[in-house]
Amino acid sequence: MGKRLLTETPVISAEKAVKMLPQGFYAGGVHVGIKRKRRDVGWIVSEVPAVSAAVYTQNAYPAAPIVVMRETFGQSGRLSGVIVNSGNANALTGEAGLADAYAMQRAFAERIGVRPQEVAVASTGVIGVRLPMERVLSGIAAVPVPPEKDPEAFAEAILTTDTTVKAAAQAVTVDGKEGLIVGFAKGSGMIRPNMATMLAFLLTDLAVDEAALTRAFRDAVRRTFNRVSVDTDASTNDMALVMASGLAGGAPITADHPAYETFAEALFQVSRALARSIAGDGEGATKLIEVAVFGARDEQAAETLAMAVVESPLVKTAVYGEDPNWGRIVAALGKSGAAFDPGGVRVALGDVVVFADGAAAAFDEAAAKAALSGREVKITVELTDGDGEATAWGCDLTEGYVKINALYRT
Amino acid sequence: MGKRLLTETPVISAEKAVKMLPQGFYAGGVHVGIKRKRRDVGWIVSEVPAVSAAVYTQNAYPAAPIVVMRETFGQSGRLSGVIVNSGNANALTGEAGLADAYAMQRAFAERIGVRPQEVAVASTGVIGVRLPMERVLSGIAAVPVPPEKDPEAFAEAILTTDTTVKAAAQAVTVDGKEGLIVGFAKGSGMIRPNMATMLAFLLTDLAVDEAALTRAFRDAVRRTFNRVSVDTDASTNDMALVMASGLAGGAPITADHPAYETFAEALFQVSRALARSIAGDGEGATKLIEVAVFGARDEQAAETLAMAVVESPLVKTAVYGEDPNWGRIVAALGKSGAAFDPGGVRVALGDVVVFADGAAAAFDEAAAKAALSGREVKITVELTDGDGEATAWGCDLTEGYVKINALYRT
């Protein structure tokens, strides 16, 4: 992977991607009043049962839709549709909430004429309050049959405190077939790997077999969504899923197919673009922070170090203040718990090396400050322990984050 | 320990304690211009070499004074003095900084007529900048000989962004000898166990042997200072130490002496009072948050759960907003990684049970809000897994924290 992680992503921008869908997919969204103003029920339909893979939160209190997914998705491995609401997480709502999630899945399955276990169900929003089921069901009743293509409405319908829609796409030729991968996500707060309060839906018309899709997706999630942190709080509702319709044609790609890497790489790129957009739109954020660690003992150590820096409140506030306070970065590495040689560490802000040989490097203060002045801030940590590397994404910590979260529920 | 952790501490308040010193101890502090205005060099002198114990940061980048302590304190096990500066941490300052810390130790040892290894040295403040040694040395030259008793000046001299001095004391009769334990601390930001940017100095005139003192102190630190978190950032400079002069008389208490528990309990109480004052005076804080966990599988699980709640930015901002958003507390338990039965959890804000049996309890919203309205907020988590318990302390997250830390260095 290496330096590639630091290059600009070649994916199609959110502005364009949000208007795209691969062959055989339909999507839309409506406003039914779970949130005050914006769309709050979104849906996806696939023309054919799509080979699919999904990952879920590891929170000990998974929300009702996560429980439903764990219980039903495994029965088929294929999905024909997705139903999502925002504004209410249907989390910590007990048995009644679980029944609501099943009812939501069943109603959408009936609406589009498939079996319930072919429908993915997701919720995001406030925790601990029952879903207003009448409104959810009215949204499902409003799904057009036959379905239409309004991906932008879907992308809007899954947002909570997000300030922008999050989408990314990449065209890719795999085994001679021209295909498209399009992804949509929401993020904002309670964002921390395994997963983040994060929903992501990736769609492709490429033909990929289930094992290959699962492997490529888990690998992409591990290196992208699971390395995003806005506030260290992992949600009860996280879910990322991918659906592959196969309508681009050809035999399904298997994991040992020569074209597998091309597909996996494209899936990674789209996931990475979505992960970056989630980090950059963290609650109250003014800056996206990217921390790239090279030369660690192994990938796990690199990830631990990168996450420690990207999650440090003192690093986050220094970036907000555009203060090249490198001591906080080094202190964060030191508290991470990762095994590394502290004497062999170099730290750079943008291209400006600020720490080397155990002390401050001789650097130009103005240049270091300039490296923090943009909308994206890059922190690079080079170690001398091995070839482990990882990149993590986060955002600055601002008064805005505090304001949003001091009064979100009421 | 049990419910005792939730009772009011019987220790002497900071206002009175800051004017107290046990027999045989002297202390003071001066302003030499490392900080703009407040005192910045503090010192303690013991009339006799005092049996002592210390714990240090576990950050992989220990500051120079920590390195000096690790290298020299072990040689004697006794301390006759402490020299501290605030305003500059002498951290990440390389070999030159290490030489500075040794010079600081040596100069103070000469000033008070003891061997360098009998002097504890500590620094706190900005990272990565060389100590202004002329100023530090001028402060040491100003230490009165013979020494005087001005503990309040010492307590002030060790502060950084702290808004109040931190002191606590307890009179205790051990094995028939009336003694006193007095402690001073500083905290504020970069506060997270193992240790916190925290300095604490506990002094007693009781006679305690080294093994007993070390055991009692480590136990107290584990259950108090190591369960405080302001912002999850562990400092390069943390240190807590205790000195026992023995001037109260009698043979040194050993760990198997019947009076050991009485001494250990008093040391715990003073440590706990200091830990609470550090948490309550976290940068920008308006509220102290105490999270008590009972019924966990073991103490470690209880600690992990308590720390996850007290460190959750979403819990911290909800407390700031006085919003009884119990879902965030439960989500924080769920993301902690601790093993527990999620079905057997009850959560209370103050005395108001807000979560039970996997969903919202029927509670009075106004009462729950009232439980968050004071200067101290108590969150109790009861599990049904065993008898492990732990209490952790933190503070709310406010715009003030962001403001202080966005521009601390420049």
Chai-1 contact restraints between the chains, C-beta under 6 A:
chainA,res_idxA,chainB,res_idxB,connection_type,confidence,min_distance_angstrom,max_distance_angstrom,comment,restraint_id
A,N59,B,G334,contact,1.0,0.0,6.0,A-B,restraint_1
A,N59,B,K335,contact,1.0,0.0,6.0,A-B,restraint_2
A,A60,B,G334,contact,1.0,0.0,6.0,A-B,restraint_3
A,A60,B,P342,contact,1.0,0.0,6.0,A-B,restraint_4
A,Y61,B,V330,contact,1.0,0.0,6.0,A-B,restraint_5
A,Y61,B,G334,contact,1.0,0.0,6.0,A-B,restraint_6
A,Y61,B,P342,contact,1.0,0.0,6.0,A-B,restraint_7
A,L92,B,G327,contact,1.0,0.0,6.0,A-B,restraint_8
A,L92,B,V330,contact,1.0,0.0,6.0,A-B,restraint_9
A,L92,B,A359,contact,1.0,0.0,6.0,A-B,restraint_10
A,T93,B,A359,contact,1.0,0.0,6.0,A-B,restraint_11
A,G94,B,G358,contact,1.0,0.0,6.0,A-B,restraint_12
A,G94,B,A359,contact,1.0,0.0,6.0,A-B,restraint_13
A,I127,B,G327,contact,1.0,0.0,6.0,A-B,restraint_14
A,G128,B,G327,contact,1.0,0.0,6.0,A-B,restraint_15
A,G128,B,A360,contact,1.0,0.0,6.0,A-B,restraint_16
A,D231,B,P313,contact,1.0,0.0,6.0,A-B,restraint_17
A,D233,B,S312,contact,1.0,0.0,6.0,A-B,restraint_18
A,D233,B,L314,contact,1.0,0.0,6.0,A-B,restraint_19
A,A234,B,K335,contact,1.0,0.0,6.0,A-B,restraint_20
A,T236,B,A331,contact,1.0,0.0,6.0,A-B,restraint_21
A,S312,B,D233,contact,1.0,0.0,6.0,A-B,restraint_22
A,P313,B,D231,contact,1.0,0.0,6.0,A-B,restraint_23
A,L314,B,D233,contact,1.0,0.0,6.0,A-B,restraint_24
A,L314,B,N405,contact,1.0,0.0,6.0,A-B,restraint_25
A,T317,B,V402,contact,1.0,0.0,6.0,A-B,restraint_26
A,T317,B,N405,contact,1.0,0.0,6.0,A-B,restraint_27
A,T317,B,A406,contact,1.0,0.0,6.0,A-B,restraint_28
A,Y320,B,A406,contact,1.0,0.0,6.0,A-B,restraint_29
A,G321,B,A406,contact,1.0,0.0,6.0,A-B,restraint_30
A,G321,B,L407,contact,1.0,0.0,6.0,A-B,restraint_31
A,D323,B,R409,contact,1.0,0.0,6.0,A-B,restraint_32
A,D323,B,T410,contact,1.0,0.0,6.0,A-B,restraint_33
A,N325,B,R409,contact,1.0,0.0,6.0,A-B,restraint_34
A,G327,B,L92,contact,1.0,0.0,6.0,A-B,restraint_35
A,G327,B,I127,contact,1.0,0.0,6.0,A-B,restraint_36
A,G327,B,G128,contact,1.0,0.0,6.0,A-B,restraint_37
A,V330,B,Y61,contact,1.0,0.0,6.0,A-B,restraint_38
A,V330,B,L92,contact,1.0,0.0,6.0,A-B,restraint_39
A,A331,B,T236,contact,1.0,0.0,6.0,A-B,restraint_40
A,G334,B,N59,contact,1.0,0.0,6.0,A-B,restraint_41
A,G334,B,A60,contact,1.0,0.0,6.0,A-B,restraint_42
A,G334,B,Y61,contact,1.0,0.0,6.0,A-B,restraint_43
A,K335,B,N59,contact,1.0,0.0,6.0,A-B,restraint_44
A,K335,B,A234,contact,1.0,0.0,6.0,A-B,restraint_45
A,P342,B,A60,contact,1.0,0.0,6.0,A-B,restraint_46
A,P342,B,Y61,contact,1.0,0.0,6.0,A-B,restraint_47
A,G358,B,G94,contact,1.0,0.0,6.0,A-B,restraint_48
A,A359,B,L92,contact,1.0,0.0,6.0,A-B,restraint_49
A,A359,B,T93,contact,1.0,0.0,6.0,A-B,restraint_50
A,A359,B,G94,contact,1.0,0.0,6.0,A-B,restraint_51
A,A360,B,G128,contact,1.0,0.0,6.0,A-B,restraint_52
A,L397,B,V402,contact,1.0,0.0,6.0,A-B,restraint_53
A,T398,B,V402,contact,1.0,0.0,6.0,A-B,restraint_54
A,E399,B,E399,contact,1.0,0.0,6.0,A-B,restraint_55
A,E399,B,V402,contact,1.0,0.0,6.0,A-B,restraint_56
A,V402,B,T317,contact,1.0,0.0,6.0,A-B,restraint_57
A,V402,B,L397,contact,1.0,0.0,6.0,A-B,restraint_58
A,V402,B,T398,contact,1.0,0.0,6.0,A-B,restraint_59
A,V402,B,E399,contact,1.0,0.0,6.0,A-B,restraint_60
A,N405,B,L314,contact,1.0,0.0,6.0,A-B,restraint_61
A,N405,B,T317,contact,1.0,0.0,6.0,A-B,restraint_62
A,A406,B,T317,contact,1.0,0.0,6.0,A-B,restraint_63
A,A406,B,Y320,contact,1.0,0.0,6.0,A-B,restraint_64
A,A406,B,G321,contact,1.0,0.0,6.0,A-B,restraint_65
A,L407,B,G321,contact,1.0,0.0,6.0,A-B,restraint_66
A,R409,B,D323,contact,1.0,0.0,6.0,A-B,restraint_67
A,R409,B,N325,contact,1.0,0.0,6.0,A-B,restraint_68
A,T410,B,D323,contact,1.0,0.0,6.0,A-B,restraint_69
